[in-house]
Amino acid sequence: MSKQITLSQEISCKGVGLHSGKEVEIVFSPGDVNTGIVFVRSDLENKPEIRAIAENVTSTVRATTLSENDAEVFTVEHLLAALSMLGIDNCRISMSSPEPPVAGGSAIEFCDILLKAGRIEQAEEKKVYSVDKAFSVYDGDKYIVVLPYDGFRVSFTSINDHPMLGTQFFDIELTEENFLKEIAEAKTVAFVDEIEQMKKMGLGLGGNLENVVVFDKDKILSKVRFENELIRHKILDVVGDFYLLGHLKCHIIAVKTGHAYNSQIAKQIQKYRNGEI
């Protein structure tokens, strides 16, 4: 067993939220052993805390929202993916607004700032949950399955009607090294015909052609980092959403799924761990 890890020092950054478009300052601070990842809304009275756990997911519309103590944070999945794959067990994240900075639309910018802060080992052993049975959520031709596995692996299939996308498959055994190389830089994806509707819903207000890969009917309007950026970003979202369960040993197999499925199966696994099912 390895030791739990936190940051060596406090570090901060600023930006605007992807969906809210609001300015935000975010401060990452070392966390005590066994406290996990805790968000703090520094802009609200009494600075309420929101634990990054599966039970606190309250919405999965276009992003993952966590709520606790009458406060919420949303679009936290890219940040959580960075914390997960850098092995950071305990961290306090103070935010002056409900949404972290979009940065470049991926996890690499969060990885860079966390690595700049540095990591230190703590006295307690790291907690890793080895999945010991199969879990699944099915809905027609969409499904997500979590199987026992000696490692952390994600296999994702995406099927999209867009002529430049079609069927994509990506399978990866995740380690810090190959996450940074293959997944962390993948930006979020949007489609021109969705953007107007999203903005009417108050979403995507901080997005632009630099931090989002935007597809028109027959072309890409943004500069891409990967030829198959969509499916790599899907895996990035899976990694972030599953870190609400802590570090895992399992094989996640997903077909045509998103945040809602990630949350449903994470809550299922958490109930099993709690002895509720």
C-alpha positions in Angstrom: 0.0 0.0 0.0 1.1 3.5 -0.7 0.5 6.6 1.4 -2.2 9.2 1.1 -1.1 12.3 -0.8 -1.9 16.0 -0.5 -0.4 19.2 -1.9 2.9 20.6 -0.6 1.6 24.1 -0.6 -1.3 26.4 -1.4 -1.7 27.5 -5.0 -4.4 29.6 -6.8 -5.6 30.5 -10.2 -8.4 32.6 -11.8 -10.6 32.3 -14.8 -14.2 32.1 -16.0 -16.6 29.1 -15.7 -17.5 27.1 -18.8 -21.3 27.3 -18.3 -21.8 30.2 -16.0 -19.3 32.6 -17.7 -18.7 33.9 -14.2 -15.2 35.1 -12.9 -13.8 32.8 -10.3 -10.7 32.6 -8.1 -9.9 29.0 -7.0 -7.4 28.2 -4.2 -6.1 24.7 -3.7 -4.9 23.9 -0.2 -3.4 20.9 1.5 -6.0 18.6 3.2 -5.8 16.6 6.4 -5.6 12.8 6.1 -8.8 11.0 5.4 -10.7 14.2 4.6 -10.9 13.6 0.8 -11.6 16.4 -1.7 -13.7 19.2 -0.2 -15.0 22.3 -2.0 -15.4 25.5 -0.1 -17.7 28.3 -1.3 -15.6 31.3 -0.1 -18.2 33.7 -1.6 -21.0 32.5 0.6 -21.8 33.3 4.3 -20.1 30.8 6.7 -18.1 29.4 3.7 -20.1 26.2 3.3 -18.3 23.0 2.5 -19.3 20.4 -0.2 -17.7 17.0 -0.1 -16.8 15.4 -3.4 -18.7 12.2 -2.9 -21.2 10.3 -5.1 -24.1 10.9 -2.7 -23.8 14.7 -3.3 -24.4 14.6 -7.0 -27.7 16.6 -7.6 -27.6 17.3 -11.4 -25.9 15.9 -14.5 -27.2 18.3 -17.1 -24.1 19.0 -19.3 -21.9 18.7 -16.3 -21.7 17.2 -12.8 -23.2 19.3 -9.9 -22.4 18.6 -6.2 -24.6 20.0 -3.5 -24.3 20.1 0.3 -25.0 22.5 3.2 -27.3 24.6 0.9 -24.5 25.3 -1.5 -23.4 23.8 -4.8 -20.5 23.6 -7.2 -20.7 22.4 -10.8 -18.6 21.3 -13.8 -16.1 19.8 -11.4 -15.4 16.7 -13.4 -12.2 17.9 -15.2 -10.7 19.1 -11.9 -11.6 15.8 -10.2 -10.0 13.8 -13.0 -6.8 15.7 -12.5 -6.8 15.1 -8.7 -7.7 11.4 -9.3 -4.9 10.6 -11.8 -2.3 12.6 -9.9 -3.1 10.5 -6.8 -4.2 13.4 -4.6 -6.3 12.0 -1.8 -6.9 15.1 0.3 -7.3 18.7 -0.9 -9.4 21.7 0.0 -10.6 23.7 -2.9 -11.9 27.2 -2.2 -13.9 28.9 -4.9 -15.3 32.4 -5.2 -18.1 31.3 -7.5 -19.9 28.0 -8.0 -17.9 26.8 -11.1 -14.2 26.3 -11.5 -12.3 28.0 -14.4 -12.8 26.4 -17.8 -9.2 27.0 -18.5 -8.5 25.2 -21.8 -11.6 23.1 -21.6 -9.7 20.0 -20.4 -7.9 18.7 -17.3 -4.3 19.4 -18.3 -4.3 23.0 -17.0 -5.5 21.7 -13.6 -2.8 19.0 -13.7 -0.1 21.6 -14.4 -1.1 23.8 -11.5 -1.3 20.9 -9.1 2.1 19.6 -10.2 3.4 23.1 -9.7 2.2 23.1 -6.1 3.9 19.8 -5.5 2.7 16.7 -3.7 3.7 15.2 -0.3 3.0 11.9 1.3 0.9 11.7 4.5 1.0 9.4 7.5 -2.1 7.3 6.6 -2.3 4.5 4.0 -4.0 5.3 0.7 -7.5 3.9 0.4 -8.2 2.1 -2.9 -11.5 0.3 -3.4 -11.3 -2.9 -5.4 -14.6 -3.6 -7.1 -15.6 -7.2 -6.3 -18.8 -7.7 -8.3 -20.3 -6.4 -11.5 -22.5 -3.2 -11.6 -24.5 -2.0 -14.6 -26.9 0.6 -15.8 -28.7 -0.1 -19.1 -31.1 2.1 -21.1 -31.8 0.7 -24.6 -28.6 0.8 -26.6 -26.8 2.9 -24.0 -25.1 1.2 -21.0 -22.3 1.4 -18.5 -20.8 -1.6 -16.7 -18.2 -1.7 -14.0 -16.3 -5.0 -13.5 -13.6 -6.3 -11.1 -10.2 -5.7 -12.5 -6.6 -5.4 -11.1 -6.0 -1.9 -12.3 -8.0 1.1 -13.6 -9.2 0.7 -17.1 -11.8 2.4 -19.2 -13.2 1.2 -22.6 -15.6 3.6 -24.2 -17.7 3.5 -27.4 -19.2 6.6 -28.8 -21.7 6.6 -31.7 -22.6 10.0 -33.2 -24.6 10.9 -36.3 -22.2 13.7 -37.2 -20.4 12.8 -40.5 -17.0 13.6 -38.9 -17.5 11.5 -35.9 -19.5 8.3 -36.5 -18.4 5.3 -34.3 -15.3 5.8 -32.1 -13.8 3.4 -29.6 -11.0 4.0 -27.1 -9.6 1.6 -24.5 -7.0 2.7 -22.0 -5.3 1.3 -18.9 -5.0 4.5 -16.9 -1.8 5.5 -15.1 -0.7 9.0 -14.3 1.8 9.0 -17.2 -0.6 7.9 -19.9 -3.5 10.0 -18.5 -1.3 13.1 -19.0 -0.3 12.0 -22.5 -3.5 10.6 -23.9 -6.5 12.0 -22.0 -5.8 15.1 -19.9 -5.5 17.5 -22.9 -8.8 16.4 -24.6 -11.2 19.4 -24.7 -14.9 19.4 -24.2 -17.0 19.1 -27.4 -20.0 21.0 -28.6 -22.1 21.3 -31.8 -23.2 24.5 -33.4 -26.9 23.5 -33.5 -26.8 22.9 -29.8 -25.1 26.1 -28.7 -28.1 28.5 -29.0 -30.3 26.1 -27.0 -27.6 25.8 -24.4 -27.3 29.5 -24.0 -31.1 29.8 -23.6 -30.6 27.4 -20.7 -27.9 29.6 -19.2 -25.2 27.1 -20.2 -22.0 27.4 -22.2 -21.6 31.1 -21.5 -17.9 30.8 -20.9 -17.2 28.6 -23.9 -15.4 29.7 -27.0 -13.5 28.2 -30.0 -10.3 28.1 -27.9 -11.6 26.1 -25.0 -14.3 24.0 -26.7 -14.0 21.8 -29.9 -17.0 23.1 -31.9 -18.4 21.0 -34.8 -20.5 22.7 -37.5 -22.6 20.5 -39.8 -19.6 19.4 -42.0 -16.5 20.9 -40.4 -14.6 21.6 -37.1 -14.4 25.3 -36.2 -11.8 24.9 -33.5 -8.2 23.7 -33.5 -8.2 20.2 -32.1 -5.6 18.5 -29.9 -6.5 14.9 -31.0 -8.1 13.5 -34.1 -10.6 11.6 -31.8 -10.9 14.3 -29.1 -14.6 13.6 -28.3 -14.0 10.0 -27.1 -10.9 11.0 -25.2 -12.9 13.7 -23.4 -15.6 11.2 -22.7 -13.1 9.1 -20.8 -11.8 12.2 -19.0 -15.4 12.8 -17.8 -15.6 9.2 -16.6 -12.4 9.5 -14.6 -13.6 12.7 -12.9 -17.1 11.4 -12.1 -15.8 8.1 -10.7 -13.4 9.9 -8.4 -16.4 10.7 -6.3 -15.9 7.1 -5.1 -12.2 7.6 -4.4 -9.4 5.6 -5.9 -10.7 2.4 -7.6 -9.5 -0.8 -9.1 -12.0 -1.7 -11.8 -12.8 -1.9 -15.5 -15.4 0.6 -16.7 -17.1 -0.3 -20.0 -19.3 2.5 -21.4 -21.4 2.7 -24.6 -23.0 6.1 -25.6 -23.2 7.3 -22.0 -22.5 10.5 -20.1 -22.6 12.1 -16.7 -26.1 10.8 -15.8 -25.0 7.2 -16.2 -21.7 7.8 -14.4 -23.6 9.2 -11.4 -26.2 6.4 -11.4 -23.6 3.6 -11.3 -21.4 5.5 -8.8 -24.4 5.8 -6.4 -25.2 2.1 -7.0 -21.6 1.2 -6.0 -21.6 3.5 -3.0 -24.9 1.9 -1.7 -23.3 -1.5 -2.1 -20.2 -0.4 -0.2 -22.5 1.0 2.6 -24.3 -2.3 2.8 -27.6 -0.8 1.6 -28.0 -3.2 -1.4 
